[in-house]
Amino acid sequence: MSAPLLELDGIDVFYGDVQVLHGLSFTVREGEIVTLLGSNGAGKTTTLRAISGLRPPRRGDIRLRGESLLHLPAAARSDRGIAVVPEGRELWGQLTVRENLELGAYGRRSRGAARRNLARVLELFPRLAERSRQLAGSLSGGEQQMCAIGRALMSEPRLLMLDEPSLGLAPVVVDQVMEVVAGLHRGGVTILLVEQNLRKALEIADRGLVVETGRVRLEGTAAELAADPRIRAAYLGL
């Protein structure tokens, strides 16, 4: 079994006086795809924000390869190898595709390899190469998602976190995005995936965790969860 890459140990996260995560604990091992499942408001996006440093926990610990991240701001966590593809993509629409990608390599760790990584991203996403001088805001939804993933890859992440990458996309584009995520996994990238399309998420994930009201309620391999009658009834409509 591979070594732990990311460990969440009993984290409590609040928005003001409202507690969203309650002693949340789980581990992502090197080379895995782990998917967080659950309904809207369960705390999945808040979990990603806590890991990336945008919503620090009041209690508990978050460790990357055994090192606590709690003392590090978000930018320093990026330099440690954590990259996020946010819900809604959050591109700079008035900048070109290439400029958006290059901004993904702003950190000290990845700045020197920016040219090499740009070539890699454009090879991975030929459509972005064709549109490199086009404004990102004029891209289709699928192209914007590819650009957002490419921007994250520019930082050479050890852990790639994706928040609802299929949101608002046509089914055929969803298939393309999921194949890209699966391909990154085959290439050795460790992935933490938040995804409403549970069928697609469980098709590519190694393990899944069901989060309800800020707590892990169920955990298992993707096959175990896909076969669990509770998951099938609550989330898969079966």
C-alpha positions in Angstrom: 0.0 0.0 0.0 1.3 3.4 -0.9 2.3 6.0 1.6 -0.1 8.8 2.8 0.2 12.0 0.8 -2.6 14.0 2.4 -4.0 13.5 5.9 -6.9 15.3 7.5 -7.1 14.7 11.2 -10.3 15.8 13.0 -10.7 19.2 11.4 -13.4 21.6 12.5 -14.2 24.4 10.1 -16.5 27.3 10.6 -18.0 30.2 8.6 -18.5 32.7 11.3 -20.4 31.0 14.1 -21.7 28.2 11.8 -19.7 25.0 12.0 -19.5 23.3 8.6 -17.0 20.5 9.1 -17.1 18.4 12.3 -14.0 16.4 13.1 -13.5 15.5 9.5 -10.7 12.9 9.0 -9.5 11.0 6.0 -6.3 10.1 4.1 -5.4 10.3 0.4 -2.5 8.0 -0.5 0.1 8.6 -3.2 -1.2 7.9 -6.7 -4.9 7.6 -5.7 -8.0 9.2 -7.0 -10.3 9.7 -4.0 -13.7 11.2 -4.6 -15.8 13.1 -2.0 -19.5 12.3 -2.4 -22.5 14.0 -0.9 -25.3 16.4 -1.4 -25.0 20.2 -1.8 -24.1 21.8 1.5 -22.4 18.6 2.9 -19.1 20.4 3.3 -17.2 19.1 0.2 -16.1 22.4 -1.2 -15.3 23.6 2.3 -13.0 20.6 2.7 -11.0 21.7 -0.4 -10.9 25.2 0.8 -9.5 24.0 4.2 -6.8 22.0 2.4 -5.8 24.8 0.1 -5.6 27.3 3.0 -8.6 29.5 2.2 -10.6 28.4 5.2 -8.3 27.3 8.0 -9.7 24.9 10.6 -10.2 25.9 14.2 -9.2 22.5 15.4 -7.5 19.4 14.0 -4.6 19.1 11.6 -3.9 18.9 7.8 -0.7 17.2 6.8 1.0 16.8 3.4 3.6 14.0 3.5 3.6 14.2 7.2 4.2 18.0 7.4 1.5 20.1 9.0 0.1 22.8 6.7 -1.7 24.8 9.3 1.1 27.4 9.6 1.3 27.9 5.8 -0.8 30.4 3.8 -2.5 29.4 0.6 0.4 30.5 -1.7 2.9 28.5 0.3 0.7 25.4 0.1 0.7 25.8 -3.7 4.5 25.8 -3.6 4.2 22.5 -1.6 2.4 21.0 -4.6 -1.3 21.5 -3.9 -3.3 22.8 -6.9 -7.1 23.4 -7.1 -9.4 23.5 -10.1 -12.2 25.5 -8.5 -15.9 25.1 -9.1 -16.9 27.5 -11.9 -13.4 27.4 -13.2 -12.6 31.1 -12.2 -10.5 32.0 -15.2 -9.5 35.5 -16.0 -11.8 36.0 -18.9 -10.1 39.2 -20.3 -6.8 37.4 -20.5 -5.8 35.0 -23.3 -5.7 31.3 -22.8 -1.9 31.3 -22.8 -1.8 34.1 -20.2 -4.2 32.1 -17.9 -2.0 29.1 -18.2 1.2 31.0 -17.5 -0.3 32.4 -14.4 -0.6 28.9 -13.1 3.2 28.8 -12.9 3.6 31.9 -10.6 5.0 30.0 -7.7 8.7 29.6 -7.0 8.6 25.9 -7.3 7.2 25.8 -10.8 8.4 29.1 -12.3 11.6 27.7 -13.7 9.8 24.9 -15.5 7.0 27.1 -16.9 8.0 26.7 -20.6 8.3 22.9 -20.4 5.0 22.7 -18.5 3.2 24.9 -21.0 4.3 22.7 -23.8 3.1 19.7 -21.9 -0.3 21.3 -21.2 -0.8 22.3 -24.8 0.1 18.8 -26.0 -2.4 17.4 -23.5 -5.1 19.8 -24.7 -4.6 20.5 -28.4 -7.7 22.7 -28.5 -6.0 25.1 -26.1 -3.0 25.3 -28.4 -5.3 26.2 -31.2 -6.9 29.0 -29.1 -3.9 30.1 -27.1 -4.3 33.8 -28.2 -8.1 33.8 -27.7 -9.6 35.4 -24.7 -10.5 32.8 -22.1 -13.9 34.3 -21.5 -14.9 33.5 -25.1 -14.2 29.7 -24.8 -16.9 27.1 -24.6 -17.6 25.6 -21.2 -15.6 22.5 -22.0 -12.7 24.5 -23.3 -12.7 26.7 -20.1 -12.6 23.6 -18.0 -9.6 22.3 -19.9 -8.0 25.7 -19.5 -8.6 25.6 -15.7 -7.2 22.1 -15.4 -4.2 23.1 -17.6 -3.6 26.1 -15.4 -3.5 23.9 -12.3 -1.1 21.5 -14.0 1.3 24.4 -14.7 2.3 24.3 -11.0 3.4 20.6 -11.2 1.0 19.5 -8.5 1.6 16.6 -6.2 -2.0 16.8 -5.3 -4.6 18.0 -7.8 -8.0 18.9 -6.3 -11.0 19.3 -8.7 -14.3 20.8 -7.5 -17.2 19.8 -9.7 -15.3 19.6 -13.0 -18.4 18.4 -15.0 -20.7 21.2 -13.7 -22.7 22.8 -16.5 -21.1 20.7 -19.3 -22.8 18.6 -22.0 -22.7 14.8 -21.4 -20.2 14.3 -24.2 -17.9 17.0 -22.8 -18.3 15.4 -19.3 -16.9 12.2 -20.8 -14.0 14.0 -22.2 -13.2 15.8 -18.9 -13.4 12.5 -16.9 -11.1 10.8 -19.4 -8.6 13.6 -18.9 -8.8 13.2 -15.2 -8.3 9.5 -15.5 -5.4 10.0 -17.8 -3.7 12.3 -15.3 -4.2 9.6 -12.7 -2.6 7.0 -14.9 0.3 9.5 -15.3 0.9 9.4 -11.6 -1.0 12.5 -10.4 -2.8 12.1 -7.0 -6.3 13.4 -7.3 -9.0 14.5 -4.8 -12.2 14.9 -6.7 -15.5 16.5 -5.7 -18.1 15.6 -8.3 -21.9 15.7 -8.5 -21.9 13.2 -11.3 -21.4 10.2 -9.0 -21.6 7.6 -11.7 -18.7 9.2 -13.5 -16.8 9.8 -10.4 -17.0 6.2 -9.2 -16.0 4.9 -12.6 -12.6 6.6 -12.3 -12.0 6.7 -8.6 -10.0 4.2 -6.4 -11.9 5.1 -3.3 -14.8 7.3 -2.2 -16.0 9.0 1.0 -19.6 10.0 1.6 -19.7 13.4 3.5 -22.9 14.4 5.3 -23.2 17.5 7.4 -19.5 17.8 7.6 -18.7 14.3 8.7 -17.5 11.2 6.8 -20.5 8.8 7.0 -19.3 6.0 4.6 -16.0 5.1 3.1 -14.9 2.4 0.7 -13.6 1.4 -2.7 -15.4 2.9 -5.6 -16.8 -0.6 -6.4 -18.0 -1.1 -2.9 -19.8 2.3 -2.9 -21.3 1.8 -6.3 -22.8 -1.5 -5.1 -24.0 -0.1 -1.7 -27.8 0.1 -1.7 -27.7 3.2 0.4 -25.5 5.0 -2.2 -27.6 3.6 -5.1 -30.8 4.8 -3.5 -29.6 8.2 -2.3 -27.3 9.4 -5.0 -27.6 7.2 -8.1 -31.4 7.0 -8.2 -31.4 3.2 -8.3 
